[in-house]
Amino acid sequence: MSIQDLQRKSVEYRKTILKIIHHAHAGHTGGSLSCIDILNVLYNHVMNVSPDTFDDPTRDRYVQSKGHSVEALYTVLADKGFFPVEDLDTMEQYGSHFTGHPTRDIPGIEQNTGALGHGLSVSVGMALAAKLDKRPYRVFTLLGDGELTEGSSWEASMTAAHYKLDNLVVIIDRNKLQITGPTETVVALEPLADKFAAFGYAVRQCDGNDIAALVETFDRVPFEPGKPNLILANTVKGKGISFTENVVAWHHKVPTDDELSRAMAELDRAAAEIEVMA
């Protein structure tokens, strides 16, 4: 898929995220919009996983540790054909499996997450199993920067380096905001790249909302033989909509009818700009 095709998908994905959150009257708007370009590149350029190969033991694995942005994951899985797009309209409805956190009841989801700080530990286990079983699959896991205050993230990181898991790719959605404010105010994380390097990772940074930069970075994996990979993806919370970007309230805020209309108009203009540049 070309860079322009991936950019077109990101615009459509943002529309879907906003529509399903608006319909459900619940969701994590800001975090889903910040990480959607990462999921887009993973599922449409990097990973060898599809509905037809989901039972293949050699498939790549994806674990969304920042489970609170499940709307982004639902959107991409629906587009890939894991379930009908219409199922998204049931999100948060009584009796629906489409809840506010990832669960294995949804086709295409590898692991229940949402209790922050657990996804990396699970991913380390999956990557170690691949090494022991001599299987070629890779494990990708997306962490929110706010969840790095969970100590289990660092315990798992020590283990990943100890077992030289260069088939593990950890991506940090570094949007610098969490539910109660800026990460550097709540619990400071910097110098984040240096911390992961000290824990034994091969670290690379990129613009996590730039499709071309993400493609180039993922294409270089593994960064160094014998070291787990860390991509520090610098993103903008609420990316793509002028009035949601870098606004803490949009962590949970649901768009009104008027806000949804304004957002759709902005995304239509973004789509038109892609066609001009193509």
N, C-alpha and C positions, 0 to 999 in steps of 0.2 A: 504494500500500500504506500502511495507517495506521501510526502510531507503535506501537500495540499489536501489530500483525501483525509489524512489524520486530523488536520485542522478543521475540516468540515465536520468530521464526527464530533470533535470536542464542542463545537457550537450546538449541534443537535443534542448531545448528551446534556449540556447545561440546560437546554430547554426542558428536557425530560425530567431532570432532577427537580427543577422548580415546579413543574406541573404536578409531579407526584407528591411533593411536600405540601403544595397548596391544596391538593385534593384530600390528602390525609389529615390536614390541619396539624401536622407535627413533622419534625425532622431536624436534621443538622445541616442547615443550608450552607453556612460559611465553610465548614470543613469539607463538605462534599464538592463544593466549587473549587476549593484549593487543590484537591488531589485528583480531580477527574482527568487531567491531562496525563498524569502518571499511569492511571489505570488504562486509559486509551492506548498508550504506547505499549504497555505490558501485554494487553490482550490482542492487540491488532498488529503488533510488530515483533514482540520478543518471545512470548511463551508458546509452547507447542501443546496447547490445551484447547479442546472444543467439546461440544456435546457428544460427538462421536468417539472421542478419545478419552473421556473422563474416567473410564475404568481401566485404561492402559497404565500398567505399573511404571512405565517409563515417562509418563506425562510430567511436565513441569507443575509445581505446586505454587499456589498463591494463598497467603494467609493475611487477612486484613486485621492487623492488631488494633488499629484505631477503628474499632467496630462501630463507633458512633457516627461514622460517615457512610453507613451502609447504603444510603440512597444512591451514592455514586456506583457502588458495586452492583446493586440491583439493576441500574440503568445499563451498565456494560454487559452484564450476563443476559439480560433480555435481548439486547442487540445481537449478541453472539448466538442466540437461539436456544439457550438453556431452558427457557420457558416462554410462553406467549407474553408479548408486551402488555396485553390487556390485564394480565395478572397484577401488574403494578398498581392498578386502581383499587386493589383490595388492601393495600398497605395500611396497617394500623386498624383495620376493620375487625369486628368480632369474628373469630373463627379462622382468620387468615394466618398463614405461616409467615407472611411478610411483616415482621415486627421491626422495632427500632434497632436491633442488633443482628449481626449475621448468625444464622443457625444452619445446621446441616439438613434441616427440613427443606431448604431451598436448593434445587438442582444447581450444581456448579460451585457450591460453597464447600470448602475443604474442612473448615474448623469453626466451631462456635467461638465467637469473641465478643468483646464489649466490656468485660471486666479488664480494665486497662493493665498493661504490663505483662500479659500472659502470652500474647501471640508470638513474641520472639522466642520464648522458651520452647513452645511447640515447634516452631520452625527449625530451631537448632536440632531438636530430636528427629525431625523429618530429614534434614540434611545429613545427619550422622547415619541414619538408617540407609540412605542412598549409598554412602561410602561403604558401609559394612556389607550391603547386598550387591555392591559393584554395579549399581544402576546409574545411568547417565543423567537422570533428571536434576533440575535445579530448583531451589526453593526461594521464592520471592516473598518478602513480608514488608508491609507498609506500617510504619509507626507514626503516631502523632508526636509533635515535639512536647506537648503538654504531658503525655504519658511517660516521658523519660524520668519523671520524678519517682516512678515506681522502681524500687531497688531490684526487682526481678529482671529488669532490662539489663542491668550491669552484670548480674550473676550469669545470665544467659550469654552475654558478650564474652565473658572470660572463658566459658565453656566452648563457644564457637572458635575462639582463637586457639585454645588448647588442642582441639581436634582438627585444626587446620582445614576448616570447612570452606574451601574456596568455591563450593557449589551453593553457598548461601549468599543471597543478595538482600541486604537490609536497606530500605529506603526510608528516610526521615522526611515527612511532610513538614518542612520548616517554615510555617506561616507566622510564627512568633506571637500567636495569640492563643489563649485557652479560655475556658468558660468564664473565669473570673477576671481576666485581664491579660496584659502582656506577660509572656513567659519569663522575661527577665525581671519582672516585678514580683511575680508569684514565687518562683524559685529559679534563680539565674542558672542558665545552662552553658553559657559561653566560658571558655572557647570550646565549642562542641566538637568541631572536627579534630582538634588536638586530643580531646578525651577519647574519642573512638580510636584514633591512631594509637594512643597509649595502651588501649585494651587489645591491640593486635590486629585491627582492621586495616585493609587497604582502602583509603578514603578518597572519594572524588566529590566535587561540588558542581552543581549546575543550576540553571534556571528551571525550576520544576513546572513552570507554565509555558515553557518554550518547547514546542514539539520537536524541532530540529535538534535542540541541545539534548533533550532526553534520548532521542534516537542515537545520537552520537555517543552519549555516555553509556547507554545499555549495550551498544555494539562492542564496547571495549571490555566487557565482563568475560572472564575473570581479570581483575586488575593486576593481581600478583599471585602466582601459584602458591598455594599453601596458606593463604590468608582469606578470611571472610571479607566480603565486599560491602562497603558502606557508601551509599549515595545520599549526600546531603542536598536534598532538593529544595531550593529556596523558592517559596511560593507566596502567594497573596491570599489571605483568607477572604472568601467571597469573590474570588477572581472572576472577571468577565462582566459584572454588573456594577455600574458606577456607584450606586448607593449602598451596595453591600460590602464593597472592598474595604478591608481593614477596620471594620466596625464590630466591636466585641458583641454587641447585642444580636448580630446575625448568626452567632453560634447556634442558637435555638430558634431564632425568629422565623415565623411563617409569613410569606408574602400575602398581602391583601390582594383583592381583585385588581385594584389600580396598579399596585406594585408589580404584579405578574404581567400586566399588559405593558408597562414601561420596560420591564426586563425583556420581554419577547421582542419589543421594537429594537432595543439595543442589540440583541443577538441577531436579529435580521440584518442590521447594519454591519455587524461583524462578519456575517456570512457574505454579504455583498463585497466587503473589502477583500476577502479571501479570493473571490472570483476576479476582482480587478488585478490582484497581484499574481494570479496563476498564469 
